[in-house]
Amino acid sequence: MTDAGIARYYDRLNRWNGIARLVGYGGGRERLTVHRALADPAASGQPTTSRLHDVLLAHLAVVPTPRVLDAGCGLGGTMLLCAERLQADVTGLTLSPSQAATARFAVNRAGLDASVRVLVQSYDTPPAGPFDLVIALESLAHSPAPGVSLTALAATLAPNGALVVVDDMPEASAIGTPELAAFKKGWRSPVVWTRQHYLKAFTELGLTLQHELDLSDDVRPRPLWRIAVLERLNRLASAALPFAGLREVMDSHLGGLALERMSRSGQMRYRMLVAKRPAA
């Protein structure tokens, strides 16, 4: 998958997400997020898209008014969080012009144009920085070469800077399964790294792992019967749709349903890794 292909994929998802909700999938737009909803103690255990942000902030020790790079900023929710709660200067990267337009509108509406900027740009060639905090929330799974992407992002870190990766990481039991193949196809994820891949890369890049959280128990996949119903509806809808773009959206939701199956079986874990660059 090329950068242009990923951009087209996200543009289509952004435009057609309202239609996707009609078949029971999609969400997070009200908070300008496209990341996973997690069980939230502040919401009586109900899943919210704000929970991940709370967990993220609880495990960061950054300098006052940090410089932040959001690699894969999506609709802008995490950028606004960092600007408002960390008083950060934030640069967001997305390959999707449609997502960038949504994010810029939200930044302007929040009155944060002076401290938040959105670039339509690959995170394989990020701004030079230096950044005190680099965040990659569910974005490296779409990289055709995660090692290249991670190396480029790590190179922008300031001394004592932190790199946060939050993503779905398959267990060894998932390798070669139809569910993983469906997830990779639907979510345009040509290479999906395991936890071991990330830890090895951190060591090779001279980064030290500071925090590791397995958030899988807070993910709330649907019951298997509900997943099966939605898979059937998605396939029927995809076969009937006359437009390739809409069929691509349906493929994305089938990939998401495959991910839910793997989450239920324990074959896919949702992890947060925080690595730090040494002071010198």
N, C-alpha and C positions, 0 to 999 in steps of 0.2 A: 504494500500500500504506500503510494507516494504522498508527499505533503498535500498536493492538490487533491488527491483522492480523499484524504482525511478531512480536508477543509469542506469538500462537497458533502461528505457524510454528515458532518456536524451542521452544516447549513440546512440540509434537508431535515434533520432531526429537530432543529430549532423552529423551522417553519411549520412542521406537521405534528408537533408534539400534542397539540390540542386534539387532533384526530386520533392519535394513539391512545389518549385517555378513554376514548369510547370503547376500546377493547380491553380496558383494565390495566393499562400500563402507562408509565410516565409520572412525573411529579417533580416537586422541588422548585418550580419556576417562581412561585410566590415569594420564595426567599432567595431567588437568583442563584440557585445551586443545582448542580447535576450530579452531586455525589450521593453516597448511600445514606439512607435514613437509619438511625440506630435507636434502640430502646433508650428512653430518656427518663431518668429519675424525676426530673422536674415536670414531666408530663405523665406522672403515674405509670411509668413504664411503657407508654405508647411511643412508637418510633417517630422521631423528628429529624429533619435535616439539619437542625441547629446543634444537635448533640455532638456531632463530629467536631464542630468548631470549638465547643466547650472543652472537649478532650484535648484538642490541639493546643489551645492556649494554656491549659493546665500543665503541659509538659514542655513548655518553652521557657528558656531563660535568655532573653534578648536584651540588648542595650536599649537605653531610652531613645525614642524616635528612630527606630531601626529602618534600614533600607531593605525592602522586601521585594523579591522576585516571585511572582506567582506563575509558574510554568504550566500552562493549560488552564487559564483563568476562567474559561467558560463564560457564564452570564454575569460574573463579577461579584458574587456574594462573598467570597473569601477576601477579595481585595478590600471591599467596604469594611469587613470585620477588622482587618489589620489596620486600616486607616483610622477607624473610629475607636477601637479598643486598645491599640498599641501606639496610636499617634504616629503611624509609620508613613514613610514615603514609599509608595508601591508602584511597581511596574508589572503589568500583566501581559502575558503572551498567549495568543490563540491563533490557530490557523484559519478560523472561521470568521469571515467578514460579518456574517449574520450575528454570531455571538458577540463579536466586538461592538457592533452597533447597539445591541441590547445593553451591554456592560457600560458603554460610554454614556448612554442615556441615563442609566442608574447613577453613575458617578456624578453627572451634572445635576440631577435631581437632588442628590444628597449634598450638593455644594462642595464637592471634594476635588474639583478639577485641578487645584493647585498641588495636590499631594498624590493623585492617582492618575496614571496614564495607561492606555491599552494599545498594544502593538499587535498588528497582524503579522506574525513572525514565528518561525520555527524555534523550538527550544534547543535544537541542535546548534543554532547560531545565536545565542542570547546576547543581550547587551553586556558590555564588559564588566559592569559592576564597579567596585566590589559591593556585594550584598551581605547584610548580616543574617539574613534568613532567606532560604530558597525553599519554596513549597511546590510539591508535585502531587496533587490530589487526583488519583484515578486518571492520570495522564500518560504515564510511562508505558502502560499496557498497550497504548496505540502506537508506540514507537517501533519502526521496523528494525531498529538497532538500539536497544536500551543501553548498551554499553557506551555507544557514541553519545547518546543524549545525556546520560548520567555524568560522563566525563566533562562534557561542555558545561553542564550546570555547576558541577563541583568547582570548575576553574573560576567561576565568578564569585566564590565565597571569600569574604573577608576573613582575616585571622580571628579565630573563635566563632566564626559563622556556623550556622546550623543548616543542614539539609534535611527536609522532612519528606518522606515518601509514604503515601497512603495508597494501597492498591490491593487488588485481588491477586493472591499468590497461590498457585496450585500445589497440592501435595503430590508426592510421587505416584500415588494411586490414581491420580487423574490423568496422567500422561497416556496418550493414545486412546482415550475414551471418546465415544461419540458426543458426550456432553461438552467436553473441552473443545472438540472440533467445531461444534455448533456455536459455542460462545465466541471463539476466535473469528469465525466467519461473520457472525452477526455484528460483533462489536468492532470489526476491522482491527483485530489485534493479532498481527502476524507472529509476534514473538511475545510470549507471556512468561516473565521471569518468576522463578521460585524464590523463596526466602533466601536459600543458600546462594543463589546468583547475586542477590543484592549485597549480602554480607561479604562475599568474596570481592565484589567490586569496590565496596567501601575500603576494605583493607588495601587493595591495589592503588586506590586514590589517596591513601594516607589519611583517611577519615576514621574517627573513632565512634563506635556505636554508643550513644548515650541512653537511649530509651528504645524499648521494643514492646509494643502492645498488640496482643491478638484480640481484635474487636469482634471476632466471629460470633461469639455468644450474644452479642447485642444486635446482630443482624436478624431481621424478622422475615424470612422467606415465607411464601404462601404455602398452604397445605398442598400435598402432592396431587390431590384430586382437582384442586383449583388450577394448579400449574398445567395439568393435562387438558382441562377445558380451554384454557387460554391458548395453549399450543395449537389445539384443533381450530379454534376461531381465527388465530393468526394465519394459519396455513390456508384456510378457506378464503380469508380476505385477500391474502397475497395472490392466490390463483385467480381471483376475480378482478383484481385491480388492473387498470389499463396502463398505468404509468410506472416506469422503472423506478422513479424516485420514491414512490409510495411503497413499492415492493421492497426497496432497500430499507425503509423504515420498519416494515413488518419483519424483515430479517433481523434487524437490530433488536426488536422485542423478543423474537425467538431466542436470540443469543442471551438476552437477559433472563429468560425463563430457564434456559440451560444452566445459567449461573446459579439461579435459585435452587435447582436440583442438586448441583454440586455443593452448595452451601448446606443443604439439608443432610447430605451424606458425609460431610466433613472433607470432601475432596478439594474444596477451595476454601482458603482462609483469608480473612480480611484483616490486614495488618497495617500498623503504623510503625515506621522505623525513623528514628531521629539520629543522624550522624553529625559529628562536629569536626571542623577543621582545627588543628592545633593553633596555639597562639603564635608560634614562630615556625 
